[in-house]
Amino acid sequence: MTTADTSAEPDPPDLPDHGLEGADEAARHASARTARAAALAEDYVEIIADLLERDAEARPTDIARRLGVTHATAIKTIGRLKRDGLAHSKPYRGVFLTDAGHELARRVRARHQTVVAFLAALGVPADIAESDAEGIEHHVSDATLAAFERFLAEGGKAPE
């Protein structure tokens, strides 16, 4: 019968890997967190722009209802938009977009429309394409979005 060598104890499982692989993984996770924060801001400015166009006012209550979040969550996120120079508010009037906020909303809408059109060209039903585009539009790279646009410009056909 042999006994295991117990002189070399394995690293505890909760210790971080400080090697290159661990650094790469940490960078990917940091990038994903940043992307989620950017997607949240994009959703908010898109909803605010929609409400301003439709109702000439974007109240936090309406924003919260459209996004399916609590009023407190909407207020907190609107505060971040203000801090980041994307929005401002007027007492008793609601939330408004700055020029930078309007530009971001325009870009997000364009990305959304491109993704929806691309998915529709692939045969995805309209309601599913709209739903899927809500996630994809925030995470698709500029290179991939350009490929979607080329695909659509070429009549929705794969390159030969």
Accessible surface in RSA format (square Angstrom, percent):
REM  Atomic radii and reference values for relative SASA: ProtOr
REM  Chains: A
REM  Algorithm: Lee & Richards
REM  Probe-radius: 1.40
REM  Slices: 20
REM RES _ NUM      All-atoms   Total-Side   Main-Chain    Non-polar    All polar
REM                ABS   REL    ABS   REL    ABS   REL    ABS   REL    ABS   REL
RES MET A   1   230.96 119.6 144.29  95.5  86.67 206.4 121.11 103.0 109.85 145.5
RES THR A   2   131.03  93.2 108.19 109.7  22.84  54.4  81.16 109.0  49.87  75.4
RES THR A   3   123.83  88.1  95.45  96.8  28.38  67.6  69.80  93.8  54.03  81.7
RES ALA A   4    87.11  80.1  60.03  92.6  27.09  61.6  69.90  98.4  17.22  45.6
RES ASP A   5   113.24  79.3  82.40  82.0  30.84  72.9  45.44 106.9  67.80  67.6
RES THR A   6   114.94  81.8  97.26  98.6  17.69  42.2  68.71  92.3  46.23  69.9
RES SER A   7    98.27  83.0  58.16  77.6  40.11  92.4  56.00 119.3  42.27  59.2
RES ALA A   8    81.42  74.9  60.00  92.6  21.42  48.7  67.14  94.5  14.28  37.8
RES GLU A   9   150.59  86.5 122.10  92.4  28.49  67.8  37.95  73.4 112.64  92.0
RES PRO A  10   120.76  88.0  98.24  89.5  22.53  81.9 109.89  90.7  10.87  67.6
RES ASP A  11   119.59  83.8  99.29  98.8  20.29  48.0  21.04  49.5  98.54  98.3
RES PRO A  12    68.99  50.3  60.79  55.4   8.20  29.8  66.42  54.8   2.57  16.0
RES PRO A  13   141.46 103.1 104.14  94.9  37.32 135.7 115.54  95.4  25.92 161.1
RES ASP A  14   123.40  86.4  91.97  91.5  31.43  74.3  48.67 114.6  74.73  74.5
RES LEU A  15   104.67  58.3  86.66  62.0  18.01  45.3  86.76  60.9  17.92  48.2
RES PRO A  16    88.80  64.7  69.12  63.0  19.68  71.5  80.22  66.2   8.57  53.3
RES ASP A  17    90.87  63.7  68.74  68.4  22.13  52.3  39.29  92.5  51.58  51.4
RES HIS A  18   161.80  88.4 126.23  87.7  35.57  91.0  93.48  96.3  68.32  79.5
RES GLY A  19    36.73  45.3   0.00   N/A  36.73  45.3  33.76  92.6   2.97   6.7
RES LEU A  20   141.92  79.0 128.19  91.7  13.73  34.5 131.87  92.6  10.05  27.0
RES GLU A  21   135.40  77.7 127.53  96.5   7.86  18.7  46.76  90.4  88.64  72.4
RES GLY A  22    11.78  14.5   0.00   N/A  11.78  14.5   7.26  19.9   4.52  10.1
RES ALA A  23    56.41  51.9  43.08  66.5  13.33  30.3  50.66  71.3   5.75  15.2
RES ASP A  24    68.74  48.2  65.39  65.1   3.35   7.9  14.83  34.9  53.91  53.8
RES GLU A  25    82.06  47.1  82.06  62.1   0.00   0.0  12.76  24.7  69.30  56.6
RES ALA A  26    59.82  55.0  50.16  77.4   9.66  22.0  56.95  80.2   2.87   7.6
RES ALA A  27    62.15  57.1  49.95  77.1  12.20  27.8  57.55  81.0   4.60  12.2
RES ARG A  28   149.51  62.8 140.94  71.8   8.56  20.4  77.18 105.5  72.32  43.8
RES HIS A  29    97.43  53.2  96.10  66.8   1.32   3.4  66.23  68.3  31.19  36.3
RES ALA A  30    41.36  38.0  39.74  61.3   1.62   3.7  40.49  57.0   0.87   2.3
RES SER A  31    70.66  59.7  61.51  82.1   9.15  21.1  31.14  66.3  39.52  55.4
RES ALA A  32    40.31  37.1  33.10  51.1   7.21  16.4  39.34  55.4   0.97   2.6
RES ARG A  33   134.47  56.5 128.08  65.3   6.39  15.2  56.18  76.8  78.29  47.4
RES THR A  34    96.25  68.5  90.16  91.4   6.09  14.5  68.42  91.9  27.83  42.1
RES ALA A  35    31.91  29.3  24.14  37.3   7.77  17.7  30.27  42.6   1.65   4.4
RES ARG A  36   140.21  58.9 133.77  68.2   6.44  15.3  66.02  90.2  74.19  45.0
RES ALA A  37    64.62  59.4  51.84  80.0  12.78  29.1  57.91  81.6   6.71  17.8
RES ALA A  38    48.20  44.3  39.53  61.0   8.67  19.7  47.27  66.6   0.93   2.5
RES ALA A  39    12.00  11.0  11.68  18.0   0.32   0.7  11.71  16.5   0.29   0.8
RES LEU A  40    70.60  39.3  67.93  48.6   2.67   6.7  70.07  49.2   0.53   1.4
RES ALA A  41    18.87  17.4  17.89  27.6   0.98   2.2  18.30  25.8   0.57   1.5
RES GLU A  42    29.97  17.2  29.97  22.7   0.00   0.0   1.69   3.3  28.29  23.1
RES ASP A  43    35.86  25.1  34.82  34.7   1.04   2.5   4.66  11.0  31.21  31.1
RES TYR A  44     0.80   0.4   0.80   0.5   0.00   0.0   0.67   0.5   0.13   0.2
RES VAL A  45     0.00   0.0   0.00   0.0   0.00   0.0   0.00   0.0   0.00   0.0
RES GLU A  46    19.73  11.3  19.73  14.9   0.00   0.0   5.40  10.4  14.33  11.7
RES ILE A  47    22.98  13.1  22.98  17.1   0.00   0.0  22.98  16.5   0.00   0.0
RES ILE A  48     0.00   0.0   0.00   0.0   0.00   0.0   0.00   0.0   0.00   0.0
RES ALA A  49     3.32   3.1   2.57   4.0   0.75   1.7   3.23   4.5   0.10   0.3
RES ASP A  50    44.37  31.1  39.86  39.7   4.51  10.7  12.77  30.1  31.59  31.5
RES LEU A  51     0.53   0.3   0.53   0.4   0.00   0.0   0.53   0.4   0.00   0.0
RES LEU A  52    27.32  15.2  18.81  13.5   8.51  21.4  19.12  13.4   8.20  22.1
RES GLU A  53   129.87  74.6  92.44  69.9  37.43  89.1  50.13  97.0  79.74  65.1
RES ARG A  54   159.68  67.0 124.27  63.3  35.41  84.3  72.52  99.1  87.16  52.8
RES ASP A  55    67.25  47.1  41.60  41.4  25.65  60.7  25.42  59.8  41.83  41.7
RES ALA A  56    73.01  67.1  60.37  93.2  12.65  28.8  64.27  90.5   8.74  23.2
RES GLU A  57    52.54  30.2  51.42  38.9   1.11   2.6  12.05  23.3  40.49  33.1
RES ALA A  58     0.00   0.0   0.00   0.0   0.00   0.0   0.00   0.0   0.00   0.0
RES ARG A  59   111.45  46.8 111.45  56.8   0.00   0.0  30.43  41.6  81.02  49.1
RES PRO A  60    28.27  20.6  28.27  25.8   0.00   0.0  28.27  23.3   0.00   0.0
RES THR A  61    58.80  41.8  57.24  58.0   1.57   3.7  35.69  47.9  23.11  34.9
RES ASP A  62    18.45  12.9  18.05  18.0   0.41   1.0   5.10  12.0  13.35  13.3
RES ILE A  63     0.00   0.0   0.00   0.0   0.00   0.0   0.00   0.0   0.00   0.0
RES ALA A  64     5.88   5.4   5.80   9.0   0.08   0.2   5.80   8.2   0.08   0.2
RES ARG A  65   161.84  68.0 137.23  70.0  24.62  58.6  75.79 103.6  86.05  52.2
RES ARG A  66   101.30  42.5  68.72  35.0  32.58  77.6  36.70  50.2  64.61  39.2
RES LEU A  67    49.62  27.6  23.82  17.0  25.80  64.9  27.55  19.4  22.06  59.4
RES GLY A  68    69.87  86.2   0.00   N/A  69.87  86.2  36.99 101.5  32.88  73.6
RES VAL A  69    52.38  34.5  31.95  28.9  20.43  49.2  40.77  35.4  11.61  31.5
RES THR A  70    88.68  63.1  80.22  81.3   8.46  20.2  84.39 113.3   4.29   6.5
RES HIS A  71    93.80  51.3  87.54  60.8   6.26  16.0  61.55  63.4  32.25  37.5
RES ALA A  72    73.45  67.5  61.92  95.6  11.52  26.2  67.33  94.8   6.11  16.2
RES THR A  73    58.45  41.6  55.19  56.0   3.26   7.8  33.50  45.0  24.95  37.7
RES ALA A  74     0.00   0.0   0.00   0.0   0.00   0.0   0.00   0.0   0.00   0.0
RES ILE A  75    82.95  47.2  79.40  59.2   3.55   8.6  79.50  57.2   3.45   9.4
RES LYS A  76   135.94  66.3 123.74  75.9  12.21  29.1  78.44  70.6  57.50  61.3
RES THR A  77     5.39   3.8   5.39   5.5   0.00   0.0   2.74   3.7   2.65   4.0
RES ILE A  78     6.13   3.5   6.13   4.6   0.00   0.0   6.13   4.4   0.00   0.0
RES GLY A  79    33.53  41.3   0.00   N/A  33.53  41.3  27.27  74.8   6.26  14.0
RES ARG A  80    87.11  36.6  84.69  43.2   2.42   5.8  34.74  47.5  52.37  31.7
RES LEU A  81     2.18   1.2   2.17   1.6   0.00   0.0   2.18   1.5   0.00   0.0
RES LYS A  82    88.23  43.0  73.06  44.8  15.17  36.1  33.75  30.4  54.49  58.0
RES ARG A  83   172.15  72.3 134.42  68.5  37.73  89.8  82.14 112.3  90.01  54.6
RES ASP A  84    81.44  57.0  50.99  50.8  30.45  72.0  22.02  51.8  59.42  59.3
RES GLY A  85    35.56  43.9   0.00   N/A  35.56  43.9  30.11  82.6   5.45  12.2
RES LEU A  86    25.21  14.0  25.21  18.0   0.00   0.0  25.21  17.7   0.00   0.0
RES ALA A  87     4.51   4.1   0.00   0.0   4.51  10.3   0.00   0.0   4.51  11.9
RES HIS A  88    73.84  40.4  72.41  50.3   1.43   3.7  50.41  52.0  23.43  27.3
RES SER A  89    48.65  41.1  26.42  35.3  22.23  51.2  10.46  22.3  38.19  53.5
RES LYS A  90    92.80  45.3  88.33  54.2   4.47  10.6  44.63  40.2  48.17  51.3
RES PRO A  91   112.09  81.7  91.24  83.2  20.85  75.8 103.32  85.3   8.77  54.5
RES TYR A  92   225.39 105.2 178.03 101.3  47.37 123.3 145.99 109.7  79.41  97.9
RES ARG A  93   107.63  45.2 106.06  54.1   1.57   3.7  42.43  58.0  65.20  39.5
RES GLY A  94    12.36  15.2   0.00   N/A  12.36  15.2   6.11  16.8   6.25  14.0
RES VAL A  95     2.48   1.6   2.48   2.2   0.00   0.0   2.48   2.2   0.00   0.0
RES PHE A  96    27.69  13.9  27.69  17.2   0.00   0.0  27.69  16.8   0.00   0.0
RES LEU A  97     9.46   5.3   0.00   0.0   9.46  23.8   0.00   0.0   9.46  25.5
RES THR A  98    37.72  26.8  31.70  32.1   6.02  14.3  37.72  50.7   0.00   0.0
RES ASP A  99   129.81  90.9 118.58 118.0  11.23  26.6  39.51  93.0  90.30  90.1
RES ALA A 100    55.51  51.0  42.48  65.6  13.03  29.6  50.02  70.4   5.49  14.5
RES GLY A 101     0.00   0.0   0.00   N/A   0.00   0.0   0.00   0.0   0.00   0.0
RES HIS A 102    88.12  48.2  83.74  58.2   4.38  11.2  53.84  55.5  34.28  39.9
RES GLU A 103    70.13  40.3  66.87  50.6   3.25   7.7  37.05  71.7  33.07  27.0
RES LEU A 104    22.35  12.4  22.35  16.0   0.00   0.0  22.35  15.7   0.00   0.0
RES ALA A 105     1.83   1.7   1.83   2.8   0.00   0.0   1.83   2.6   0.00   0.0
RES ARG A 106   131.26  55.1 127.88  65.2   3.37   8.0  72.07  98.5  59.19  35.9
RES ARG A 107   109.53  46.0 107.75  54.9   1.78   4.2  43.55  59.5  65.98  40.0
RES VAL A 108     2.13   1.4   2.07   1.9   0.07   0.2   2.13   1.9   0.00   0.0
RES ARG A 109    57.31  24.1  56.32  28.7   0.98   2.3  30.54  41.7  26.77  16.2
RES ALA A 110    44.00  40.5  40.67  62.8   3.33   7.6  43.31  61.0   0.69   1.8
RES ARG A 111    44.26  18.6  43.70  22.3   0.55   1.3  18.69  25.5  25.56  15.5
RES HIS A 112    19.03  10.4  19.03  13.2   0.00   0.0  14.39  14.8   4.64   5.4
RES GLN A 113   120.22  67.2 113.66  83.1   6.56  15.6  40.12  85.4  80.10  60.7
RES THR A 114    20.04  14.3  15.30  15.5   4.75  11.3   4.83   6.5  15.22  23.0
RES VAL A 115     0.20   0.1   0.20   0.2   0.00   0.0   0.20   0.2   0.00   0.0
RES VAL A 116    26.40  17.4  26.40  23.9   0.00   0.0  26.40  22.9   0.00   0.0
RES ALA A 117    42.30  38.9  33.81  52.2   8.49  19.3  39.86  56.1   2.44   6.5
RES PHE A 118    30.88  15.5  30.88  19.1   0.00   0.0  30.88  18.7   0.00   0.0
RES LEU A 119    20.01  11.1  20.01  14.3   0.00   0.0  20.01  14.1   0.00   0.0
RES ALA A 120    51.86  47.7  36.54  56.4  15.32  34.9  37.09  52.2  14.77  39.1
RES ALA A 121    51.83  47.7  12.15  18.8  39.68  90.3  25.09  35.3  26.74  70.8
RES LEU A 122   101.89  56.7  65.81  47.1  36.08  90.7  71.02  49.9  30.88  83.1
RES GLY A 123    59.90  73.9   0.00   N/A  59.90  73.9  34.79  95.5  25.10  56.2
RES VAL A 124    39.57  26.0  31.83  28.8   7.75  18.7  34.06  29.6   5.51  15.0
RES PRO A 125    75.21  54.8  64.06  58.4  11.16  40.6  75.21  62.1   0.00   0.0
RES ALA A 126    76.92  70.7  67.44 104.1   9.48  21.6  69.46  97.8   7.46  19.8
RES ASP A 127   107.68  75.4  92.63  92.2  15.05  35.6  49.50 116.5  58.18  58.0
RES ILE A 128    85.91  48.9  83.69  62.3   2.22   5.4  85.91  61.9   0.00   0.0
RES ALA A 129     0.00   0.0   0.00   0.0   0.00   0.0   0.00   0.0   0.00   0.0
RES GLU A 130    82.42  47.3  81.37  61.6   1.05   2.5  40.59  78.5  41.83  34.2
RES SER A 131    76.28  64.5  59.53  79.5  16.74  38.6  31.10  66.2  45.18  63.3
RES ASP A 132    64.44  45.1  55.96  55.7   8.47  20.0  12.25  28.8  52.19  52.0
RES ALA A 133     0.00   0.0   0.00   0.0   0.00   0.0   0.00   0.0   0.00   0.0
RES GLU A 134    79.58  45.7  75.10  56.8   4.48  10.7  43.89  84.9  35.69  29.1
RES GLY A 135    38.94  48.0   0.00   N/A  38.94  48.0  36.76 100.9   2.18   4.9
RES ILE A 136    64.35  36.6  59.33  44.2   5.01  12.1  63.93  46.0   0.41   1.1
RES GLU A 137     1.13   0.6   0.45   0.3   0.68   1.6   0.45   0.9   0.68   0.6
RES HIS A 138    26.07  14.3   4.80   3.3  21.27  54.4   5.59   5.8  20.48  23.8
RES HIS A 139   105.92  57.9  74.22  51.6  31.71  81.1  53.25  54.9  52.68  61.3
RES VAL A 140    18.04  11.9   5.05   4.6  12.99  31.3  12.79  11.1   5.25  14.2
RES SER A 141    58.99  49.8  46.31  61.8  12.68  29.2  51.54 109.8   7.44  10.4
RES ASP A 142   109.28  76.5  99.90  99.4   9.38  22.2  38.95  91.7  70.33  70.1
RES ALA A 143    76.69  70.5  60.68  93.6  16.00  36.4  69.87  98.4   6.82  18.1
RES THR A 144    56.56  40.2  52.93  53.7   3.63   8.6  28.91  38.8  27.65  41.8
RES LEU A 145    17.63   9.8  17.63  12.6   0.00   0.0  17.63  12.4   0.00   0.0
RES ALA A 146    37.75  34.7  35.40  54.6   2.35   5.3  36.41  51.3   1.34   3.5
RES ALA A 147    39.90  36.7  35.41  54.6   4.49  10.2  36.09  50.8   3.82  10.1
RES PHE A 148    28.13  14.1  27.94  17.3   0.19   0.5  28.13  17.1   0.00   0.0
RES GLU A 149    84.31  48.4  79.03  59.8   5.28  12.6  30.87  59.7  53.44  43.6
RES ARG A 150   135.60  56.9 132.99  67.8   2.61   6.2  63.08  86.2  72.52  44.0
RES PHE A 151    34.48  17.3  31.23  19.3   3.26   8.5  33.95  20.6   0.54   1.5
RES LEU A 152    53.74  29.9  37.33  26.7  16.41  41.3  37.78  26.5  15.96  42.9
RES ALA A 153    91.47  84.1  47.34  73.0  44.14 100.4  60.24  84.8  31.24  82.7
RES GLU A 154    98.49  56.5  76.89  58.2  21.60  51.4  45.21  87.4  53.28  43.5
RES GLY A 155    58.42  72.0   0.00   N/A  58.42  72.0  36.34  99.7  22.07  49.4
RES GLY A 156    24.74  30.5   0.00   N/A  24.74  30.5   5.50  15.1  19.24  43.1
RES LYS A 157   144.11  70.3 139.44  85.6   4.67  11.1  89.04  80.1  55.06  58.7
RES ALA A 158    74.28  68.3  58.31  90.0  15.97  36.3  58.49  82.4  15.79  41.8
RES PRO A 159   119.58  87.2  92.04  83.9  27.54 100.1  99.14  81.9  20.44 127.0
RES GLU A 160   220.37 126.5 142.23 107.6  78.14 186.1  88.02 170.3 132.35 108.1
END  Absolute sums over single chains surface
CHAIN  1 A    10780.8       8689.5       2091.4       6461.8       4319.1
END  Absolute sums over all chains
TOTAL         10780.8       8689.5       2091.4       6461.8       4319.1
